[in-house]
Amino acid sequence: MELLFYSIVTRLQAIGENIKSILRKENHLEIEYPEIEWFKIIRFRDFISHHYEMLDYEIVFEICENFLPNLKKVILLELTKTKK
């Protein structure tokens, strides 16, 4: 179970890092999708990176359950735009 938790946290960290990089170049995402809490994603990435030992299983589960599905929809939508 612990291995799964740390695997998920590592993926969340990577997602946050990628969003941080993208927002530096493409700030239209913030305007087009205000329902996504872009800066909270980045701040969580920073928290993971600097305070890994303080992570809470329930918070990570809540992020996966309640926030990742909407982020996934936005990312898939943006990917379809770039393929056209």
DSSP file (Angstrom, degrees, kcal/mol; ACC not computed):
  #  RESIDUE AA STRUCTURE BP1 BP2  ACC     N-H-->O    O-->H-N    N-H-->O    O-->H-N    TCO  KAPPA ALPHA  PHI   PSI    X-CA   Y-CA   Z-CA
    1    1 A M     >        0   0    0      0, 0.0     4,-2.2     0, 0.0     5,-0.1   0.000 360.0 360.0 360.0 -41.1    0.0    0.0    0.0
    2    2 A E  H  >  +     0   0    0      1,-0.2     4,-2.4     2,-0.2     5,-0.2   0.882 360.0  53.8 -64.6 -38.1    2.8    2.4    0.9
    3    3 A L  H  > S+     0   0    0      1,-0.2     4,-1.9     2,-0.2    -1,-0.2   0.907 108.5  49.6 -62.8 -41.9    4.5    1.8   -2.5
    4    4 A L  H  > S+     0   0    0      2,-0.2     4,-2.4     1,-0.2    -2,-0.2   0.923 109.7  52.0 -61.5 -45.3    1.3    2.6   -4.3
    5    5 A F  H  X S+     0   0    0     -4,-2.2     4,-2.5     1,-0.2    -2,-0.2   0.937 111.7  44.9 -57.3 -49.9    0.9    5.9   -2.3
    6    6 A Y  H  X S+     0   0    0     -4,-2.4     4,-2.0     1,-0.2    -1,-0.2   0.818 110.8  54.6 -69.2 -29.5    4.4    7.0   -3.1
    7    7 A S  H  X S+     0   0    0     -4,-1.9     4,-1.9    -5,-0.2    -1,-0.2   0.921 110.2  46.3 -65.8 -43.9    4.0    6.1   -6.7
    8    8 A I  H  X S+     0   0    0     -4,-2.4     4,-2.5     2,-0.2    -2,-0.2   0.922 111.6  51.4 -64.2 -44.5    0.8    8.3   -6.9
    9    9 A V  H  X S+     0   0    0     -4,-2.5     4,-2.2     1,-0.2    -1,-0.2   0.892 108.1  52.4 -61.1 -40.1    2.6   11.1   -5.1
   10   10 A T  H  X S+     0   0    0     -4,-2.0     4,-2.0     2,-0.2    -1,-0.2   0.896 109.9  48.4 -63.3 -40.0    5.4   10.9   -7.6
   11   11 A R  H  X S+     0   0    0     -4,-1.9     4,-2.5     2,-0.2    -2,-0.2   0.896 110.1  51.6 -67.4 -39.9    3.0   11.2  -10.5
   12   12 A L  H  X S+     0   0    0     -4,-2.5     4,-2.5     1,-0.2    -2,-0.2   0.879 108.6  52.2 -63.0 -36.8    1.2   14.1   -8.9
   13   13 A Q  H  X S+     0   0    0     -4,-2.2     4,-2.3     2,-0.2    -2,-0.2   0.918 109.9  48.0 -63.8 -43.4    4.6   15.8   -8.5
   14   14 A A  H  X S+     0   0    0     -4,-2.0     4,-2.5     2,-0.2    -2,-0.2   0.897 110.5  51.6 -65.1 -40.8    5.3   15.2  -12.2
   15   15 A I  H  X S+     0   0    0     -4,-2.5     4,-2.5     1,-0.2     5,-0.2   0.940 110.9  48.3 -60.7 -46.9    1.9   16.6  -13.2
   16   16 A G  H  X S+     0   0    0     -4,-2.5     4,-2.3     1,-0.2    -2,-0.2   0.888 110.9  50.3 -61.2 -40.3    2.5   19.7  -11.1
   17   17 A E  H  X S+     0   0    0     -4,-2.3     4,-2.0     2,-0.2    -1,-0.2   0.911 111.4  48.4 -65.0 -42.7    6.0   20.2  -12.6
   18   18 A N  H  X S+     0   0    0     -4,-2.5     4,-2.6     2,-0.2    -2,-0.2   0.907 111.7  49.0 -65.1 -41.7    4.6   19.9  -16.1
   19   19 A I  H  X S+     0   0    0     -4,-2.5     4,-2.8     2,-0.2     5,-0.2   0.904 108.5  54.4 -64.3 -40.3    1.8   22.4  -15.4
   20   20 A K  H  X S+     0   0    0     -4,-2.3     4,-1.0    -5,-0.2    -1,-0.2   0.922 111.9  44.4 -58.0 -45.0    4.3   24.8  -13.9
   21   21 A S  H  X S+     0   0    0     -4,-2.0     4,-0.8     2,-0.2     3,-0.2   0.906 113.9  49.3 -66.2 -43.0    6.3   24.6  -17.2
   22   22 A I  H >X S+     0   0    0     -4,-2.6     4,-3.8     1,-0.2     3,-1.0   0.916 106.9  54.4 -65.4 -43.9    3.3   24.9  -19.4
   23   23 A L  H 3< S+     0   0    0     -4,-2.8    -1,-0.2     1,-0.3    -2,-0.2   0.776 100.2  61.5 -65.4 -25.0    1.8   27.9  -17.6
   24   24 A R  H 3< S+     0   0    0     -4,-1.0    -1,-0.3    -3,-0.2    -2,-0.2   0.847 120.7  24.8 -65.0 -32.1    5.1   29.8  -18.0
   25   25 A K  H << S+     0   0    0     -3,-1.0     2,-0.6    -4,-0.8    -2,-0.2   0.800 129.1  39.9 -99.6 -37.5    4.6   29.5  -21.8
   26   26 A E    ><  +     0   0    0     -4,-3.8     3,-1.0    -5,-0.1     4,-0.2  -0.771  54.0 163.7-122.0  83.4    0.8   29.2  -22.2
   27   27 A N  T >>  +     0   0    0     -2,-0.6     4,-0.8     1,-0.2     3,-0.6   0.509  60.8  87.8 -81.8  -0.3   -1.1   31.4  -19.8
   28   28 A H  H 3> S+     0   0    0      1,-0.2     4,-3.0     2,-0.2     5,-0.3   0.755  75.2  70.2 -66.6 -21.8   -4.3   31.0  -21.9
   29   29 A L  H <> S+     0   0    0     -3,-1.0     4,-2.3     1,-0.2    -1,-0.2   0.896  94.7  53.1 -62.0 -39.8   -5.1   27.9  -19.8
   30   30 A E  H <4 S+     0   0    0     -3,-0.6    -1,-0.2    -4,-0.2    -2,-0.2   0.877 114.5  42.1 -62.2 -37.6   -5.8   30.0  -16.8
   31   31 A I  H  < S+     0   0    0     -4,-0.8    -2,-0.2     1,-0.2    -1,-0.2   0.915 117.9  43.7 -76.2 -45.4   -8.3   32.1  -18.7
   32   32 A E  H  < S+     0   0    0     -4,-3.0    -2,-0.2     1,-0.3    -3,-0.2   0.786 125.0  32.2 -72.8 -28.1  -10.0   29.3  -20.6
   33   33 A Y    ><  +     0   0    0     -4,-2.3     3,-1.6    -5,-0.3    -1,-0.3  -0.545  61.8 156.7-131.0  67.4  -10.3   26.9  -17.7
   34   34 A P  T 3   +     0   0    0      0, 0.0    -1,-0.1     0, 0.0    -2,-0.1   0.685  69.3  73.0 -68.2 -14.9  -10.7   29.0  -14.5
   35   35 A E  T 3  S+     0   0    0     -3,-0.1     2,-0.5     2,-0.1    35,-0.1   0.701  82.4  81.9 -72.0 -17.2  -12.4   26.0  -12.8
   36   36 A I  S <  S-     0   0    0     -3,-1.6     2,-1.8    -7,-0.2     3,-0.2  -0.767  81.9-137.2 -88.2 129.9   -9.0   24.3  -12.6
   37   37 A E     >  +     0   0    0     -2,-0.5     4,-1.9     1,-0.2     3,-0.4  -0.559  32.4 172.3 -88.8  76.3   -7.0   25.5   -9.6
   38   38 A W  H  > S+     0   0    0     -2,-1.8     4,-1.9     1,-0.3    -1,-0.2   0.874  73.2  47.0 -55.6 -46.8   -3.7   25.8  -11.5
   39   39 A F  H  > S+     0   0    0      1,-0.2     4,-2.6     2,-0.2    -1,-0.3   0.803 108.3  55.4 -73.6 -26.5   -1.7   27.5   -8.8
   40   40 A K  H  > S+     0   0    0     -3,-0.4     4,-2.4     2,-0.2    -1,-0.2   0.869 106.4  52.6 -68.5 -35.3   -2.9   25.0   -6.2
   41   41 A I  H  X S+     0   0    0     -4,-1.9     4,-2.0     2,-0.2    -2,-0.2   0.932 112.3  44.7 -62.8 -45.2   -1.6   22.3   -8.4
   42   42 A I  H  X S+     0   0    0     -4,-1.9     4,-2.2     2,-0.2    -2,-0.2   0.910 113.1  50.2 -65.9 -42.8    1.8   24.0   -8.6
   43   43 A R  H  X S+     0   0    0     -4,-2.6     4,-2.3     1,-0.2    -1,-0.2   0.872 109.3  51.6 -65.1 -35.7    1.9   24.7   -4.9
   44   44 A F  H  X S+     0   0    0     -4,-2.4     4,-2.8     2,-0.2    -1,-0.2   0.899 107.6  53.0 -66.6 -38.7    1.1   21.1   -4.1
   45   45 A R  H  X S+     0   0    0     -4,-2.0     4,-2.3     1,-0.2    -2,-0.2   0.925 110.0  48.2 -58.8 -44.7    3.9   20.0   -6.4
   46   46 A D  H  X S+     0   0    0     -4,-2.2     4,-2.0     2,-0.2     5,-0.2   0.889 110.5  51.6 -63.4 -39.5    6.2   22.3   -4.4
   47   47 A F  H  X S+     0   0    0     -4,-2.3     4,-3.0     2,-0.2    -2,-0.2   0.926 109.6  49.5 -62.5 -45.2    4.9   20.9   -1.1
   48   48 A I  H  < S+     0   0    0     -4,-2.8     4,-0.4     1,-0.2    -2,-0.2   0.926 112.5  48.7 -58.5 -44.3    5.6   17.4   -2.3
   49   49 A S  H  < S+     0   0    0     -4,-2.3    -1,-0.2    -5,-0.2    -2,-0.2   0.840 124.8  26.4 -66.2 -34.6    9.1   18.3   -3.3
   50   50 A H  H  < S+     0   0    0     -4,-2.0    -2,-0.2    -5,-0.1    -1,-0.2   0.631 131.2  31.8-108.7 -16.5   10.0   20.1   -0.1
   51   51 A H    ><  +     0   0    0     -4,-3.0     3,-2.2    -5,-0.2     4,-0.2  -0.194  66.4 145.9-136.0  43.6    7.8   18.5    2.6
   52   52 A Y  G >  S+     0   0    0     -4,-0.4     3,-1.4     1,-0.3    -1,-0.1   0.826  70.1  59.3 -51.1 -39.5    7.4   14.9    1.4
   53   53 A E  G 3  S+     0   0    0      1,-0.3    -1,-0.3    -3,-0.1    -5,-0.1   0.629  99.1  58.8 -70.0 -13.1    7.4   13.5    4.9
   54   54 A M  G <  S+     0   0    0     -3,-2.2    -1,-0.3    -7,-0.2    -2,-0.2   0.321  75.6 130.6 -99.4   7.8    4.3   15.5    5.8
   55   55 A L    <   -     0   0    0     -3,-1.4     2,-0.5    -4,-0.2     3,-0.1  -0.290  48.3-142.8 -65.9 147.0    2.0   14.1    3.1
   56   56 A D     >  -     0   0    0      1,-0.1     4,-2.1     0, 0.0     5,-0.2  -0.943   7.5-143.8-115.1 128.1   -1.4   12.9    4.2
   57   57 A Y  H  > S+     0   0    0     -2,-0.5     4,-2.5     1,-0.2     5,-0.2   0.887 101.2  53.5 -55.6 -42.4   -3.0    9.9    2.6
   58   58 A E  H  > S+     0   0    0      1,-0.2     4,-2.5     2,-0.2    -1,-0.2   0.885 107.9  49.0 -65.5 -39.3   -6.5   11.4    2.8
   59   59 A I  H  > S+     0   0    0      2,-0.2     4,-2.4     1,-0.2    -1,-0.2   0.926 112.1  48.6 -65.9 -43.8   -5.4   14.6    1.0
   60   60 A V  H  X S+     0   0    0     -4,-2.1     4,-2.3     1,-0.2    -2,-0.2   0.916 112.4  48.9 -62.6 -42.8   -3.8   12.6   -1.8
   61   61 A F  H  X S+     0   0    0     -4,-2.5     4,-2.7    -5,-0.2     5,-0.2   0.919 110.3  51.3 -62.0 -43.7   -6.8   10.4   -2.1
   62   62 A E  H  X S+     0   0    0     -4,-2.5     4,-3.0     2,-0.2     5,-0.5   0.898 109.3  50.4 -61.7 -41.3   -9.1   13.5   -2.2
   63   63 A I  H  X>S+     0   0    0     -4,-2.4     4,-2.0     1,-0.2     5,-1.9   0.941 113.6  45.1 -61.3 -47.4   -7.0   15.1   -5.0
   64   64 A C  H  <5S+     0   0    0     -4,-2.3    -2,-0.2     3,-0.2    -1,-0.2   0.899 119.9  41.0 -63.6 -40.9   -7.1   11.9   -7.0
   65   65 A E  H  <5S+     0   0    0     -4,-2.7    -2,-0.2    -5,-0.2    -1,-0.2   0.892 128.6  23.7 -75.6 -41.7  -10.8   11.5   -6.5
   66   66 A N  H  <5S+     0   0    0     -4,-3.0     4,-0.2    -5,-0.2    -3,-0.2   0.699 129.2  28.5-105.2 -22.1  -12.1   15.0   -6.8
   67   67 A F  T  X5S+     0   0    0     -4,-2.0     4,-1.8    -5,-0.5     3,-0.2   0.763 103.8  65.3-114.7 -33.9   -9.6   17.0   -8.9
   68   68 A L  H  ><S+     0   0    0     -5,-1.9     4,-2.8     1,-0.2     5,-0.2   0.868  95.3  59.7 -63.8 -37.2   -7.8   14.8  -11.3
   69   69 A P  H  > S+     0   0    0      0, 0.0     4,-1.9     0, 0.0    -1,-0.2   0.919 108.8  44.1 -59.3 -42.0  -10.9   13.8  -13.4
   70   70 A N  H  > S+     0   0    0     -3,-0.2     4,-2.1     2,-0.2    -2,-0.2   0.899 113.5  50.9 -68.0 -39.5  -11.5   17.5  -14.3
   71   71 A L  H  X S+     0   0    0     -4,-1.8     4,-2.5     1,-0.2    -1,-0.2   0.908 108.2  53.1 -62.7 -41.2   -7.8   18.1  -15.0
   72   72 A K  H  X S+     0   0    0     -4,-2.8     4,-2.7     1,-0.2     5,-0.2   0.913 107.4  51.5 -60.0 -44.0   -7.8   15.1  -17.3
   73   73 A K  H  X S+     0   0    0     -4,-1.9     4,-2.3     1,-0.2    -1,-0.2   0.920 111.3  47.3 -59.5 -44.8  -10.8   16.4  -19.3
   74   74 A V  H  X S+     0   0    0     -4,-2.1     4,-2.5     2,-0.2    -2,-0.2   0.916 112.6  48.8 -64.4 -43.9   -9.0   19.7  -19.8
   75   75 A I  H  X S+     0   0    0     -4,-2.5     4,-2.4     2,-0.2    -2,-0.2   0.926 112.0  48.3 -64.1 -44.6   -5.8   18.1  -20.9
   76   76 A L  H  X S+     0   0    0     -4,-2.7     4,-1.9     2,-0.2    -1,-0.2   0.897 111.3  51.1 -62.9 -39.3   -7.5   15.8  -23.3
   77   77 A L  H  X S+     0   0    0     -4,-2.3     4,-1.5    -5,-0.2    -2,-0.2   0.925 111.1  47.7 -62.5 -45.3   -9.4   18.7  -24.7
   78   78 A E  H  X S+     0   0    0     -4,-2.5     4,-1.8     1,-0.2    -2,-0.2   0.875 109.2  54.2 -64.5 -37.8   -6.3   20.8  -25.2
   79   79 A L  H  X S+     0   0    0     -4,-2.4     4,-1.2     1,-0.2    -1,-0.2   0.880 106.2  51.5 -64.9 -37.1   -4.5   17.8  -26.8
   80   80 A T  H  X S+     0   0    0     -4,-1.9     4,-0.7     1,-0.2    -1,-0.2   0.846 107.7  53.9 -68.9 -31.6   -7.3   17.5  -29.4
   81   81 A K  H >< S+     0   0    0     -4,-1.5     3,-0.6     1,-0.2    -2,-0.2   0.886 108.0  49.3 -65.8 -39.1   -6.9   21.2  -30.2
   82   82 A T  H 3< S+     0   0    0     -4,-1.8    -1,-0.2     1,-0.2    -2,-0.2   0.734 105.3  57.9 -75.8 -21.1   -3.2   20.8  -30.9
   83   83 A K  H 3<        0   0    0     -4,-1.2    -1,-0.2     1,-0.2    -2,-0.2   0.677 360.0 360.0 -80.8 -16.9   -3.8   17.8  -33.2
   84   84 A K    <<        0   0    0     -4,-0.7    -1,-0.2    -3,-0.6    -2,-0.1   0.478 360.0 360.0 -78.9 360.0   -6.1   19.7  -35.5
